[in-house]
Amino acid sequence: DRKDRGLGHFIEREEIERRVPTRATDILRGTPAIRLADIGGGRRDVRLNVQTTFGNDCEPRIFVDGMLARGRGVVELDEKSAPERSLDFLVNITDVEAIEVYARTSAVPAQYGGLDTACGVIVVWTRRN
């Protein structure tokens, strides 16, 4: 339903397999408004390049299977995220079935909304065994 309304950017399993990702963040490469940021130690995380009152580079909220996995945290230029907050740490690449990206607060579905959506929202859906 959300995809039909065209409010976000959707990456489904077929596209994930075409991209041949080695990490969860690889899935998001080339997605509008997404920037992959080096967080040290060979790790990276996802940032949304959105114009907010906080600047234009911030951590989106991340939901995994509908549950909040990471809230908003503004990224300072000299500050690095803790590795355990990174998307690559939160989900295993082989488990990802689909991803929804909402870069604009107005596009975020109500169930993922709230006060912390100024930096956007990423919703990750995993495969069910």
C-alpha positions as CSV (number, residue, x, y, z in Angstrom):
1,D,0.0,0.0,0.0
2,R,2.8,2.5,0.9
3,K,4.7,1.7,-2.3
4,D,1.5,2.3,-4.4
5,R,1.2,5.7,-2.8
6,G,4.7,6.6,-3.8
7,L,5.8,8.2,-0.5
8,G,9.1,6.5,-0.1
9,H,11.8,4.6,-1.9
10,F,11.4,0.8,-1.9
11,I,14.1,-1.8,-2.4
12,E,12.7,-5.4,-2.7
13,R,14.4,-8.8,-2.7
14,E,14.8,-9.0,-6.5
15,E,16.7,-5.7,-6.6
16,I,18.7,-6.7,-3.5
17,E,19.9,-9.8,-5.3
18,R,20.8,-7.9,-8.4
19,R,23.0,-5.5,-6.4
20,V,25.0,-8.5,-4.8
21,P,25.5,-6.7,-1.5
22,T,28.1,-7.8,1.1
23,R,26.7,-5.6,3.8
24,A,23.3,-4.2,4.6
25,T,24.5,-0.7,3.8
26,D,25.4,-1.9,0.3
27,I,21.7,-2.3,-0.4
28,L,21.2,1.4,0.0
29,R,24.0,2.5,-2.4
30,G,22.6,4.8,-5.0
31,T,19.3,5.4,-3.2
32,P,18.1,9.0,-3.3
33,A,19.1,11.1,-0.2
34,I,21.3,8.3,1.2
35,R,25.0,8.8,2.0
36,L,27.1,6.0,3.3
37,A,29.5,7.2,6.0
38,D,32.7,5.6,7.2
39,I,32.5,5.1,11.0
40,G,36.0,3.6,11.4
41,G,37.4,0.1,11.6
42,G,36.2,-0.7,8.1
43,R,32.6,-0.1,9.1
44,R,30.1,2.3,7.7
45,D,26.7,3.5,8.4
46,V,23.9,5.2,6.6
47,R,23.1,8.9,6.7
48,L,20.3,10.8,5.1
49,N,21.2,14.0,3.3
50,V,18.1,15.9,4.2
51,Q,17.8,19.6,5.0
52,T,16.7,19.9,8.6
53,T,17.0,22.4,11.4
54,F,20.0,20.2,12.6
55,G,21.9,20.6,9.4
56,N,21.9,18.3,6.3
57,D,23.5,15.1,7.5
58,C,21.9,13.0,10.2
59,E,21.1,9.5,11.3
60,P,17.6,8.3,10.3
61,R,15.4,6.3,12.7
62,I,15.7,2.6,11.8
63,F,12.9,0.1,12.3
64,V,13.5,-3.7,11.9
65,D,10.3,-5.7,11.3
66,G,8.3,-2.8,12.5
67,M,10.2,-2.3,15.8
68,L,12.4,0.7,16.5
69,A,16.0,-0.4,16.4
70,R,17.7,3.1,16.4
71,G,16.3,6.5,17.2
72,R,17.4,9.8,15.7
73,G,20.8,11.2,16.6
74,V,22.3,14.2,14.8
75,V,25.8,13.5,13.5
76,E,28.5,16.1,14.1
77,L,31.2,16.3,11.5
78,D,33.9,15.1,13.9
79,E,31.7,12.5,15.6
80,K,31.4,8.9,14.7
81,S,28.5,6.6,15.5
82,A,29.0,3.7,17.8
83,P,29.4,0.5,15.7
84,E,26.4,-1.2,17.5
85,R,24.2,1.6,16.1
86,S,25.1,1.0,12.5
87,L,22.7,-0.6,10.0
88,D,25.3,-3.3,9.3
89,F,25.3,-4.3,12.9
90,L,21.5,-4.2,13.3
91,V,20.7,-6.6,10.4
92,N,22.4,-9.5,8.7
93,I,22.5,-9.0,4.9
94,T,21.2,-12.5,4.3
95,D,18.1,-11.8,6.4
96,V,17.0,-8.6,4.5
97,E,13.9,-9.1,2.4
98,A,13.1,-5.4,1.7
99,I,13.9,-1.9,2.7
100,E,11.7,1.3,2.8
101,V,13.4,4.7,2.9
102,Y,11.5,7.9,3.9
103,A,13.7,11.0,3.6
104,R,10.9,13.5,4.2
105,T,9.0,13.8,7.4
106,S,5.8,14.3,5.4
107,A,6.3,10.9,3.7
108,V,6.9,8.9,6.9
109,P,3.9,6.5,7.6
110,A,2.1,7.3,10.9
111,Q,3.2,4.1,12.6
112,Y,6.9,5.1,12.1
113,G,6.3,8.8,12.8
114,G,6.8,10.9,15.8
115,L,9.1,13.7,16.9
116,D,12.2,11.9,15.8
117,T,11.5,11.8,12.0
118,A,13.3,15.0,11.0
119,C,16.3,12.8,9.9
120,G,14.1,10.4,8.0
121,V,13.2,6.7,8.6
122,I,14.5,3.5,7.2
123,V,12.3,0.4,7.6
124,V,14.0,-3.0,7.1
125,W,12.0,-6.1,6.6
126,T,13.6,-9.5,7.2
127,R,12.9,-12.9,5.8
128,R,10.6,-15.1,7.9
129,N,11.8,-18.7,8.5
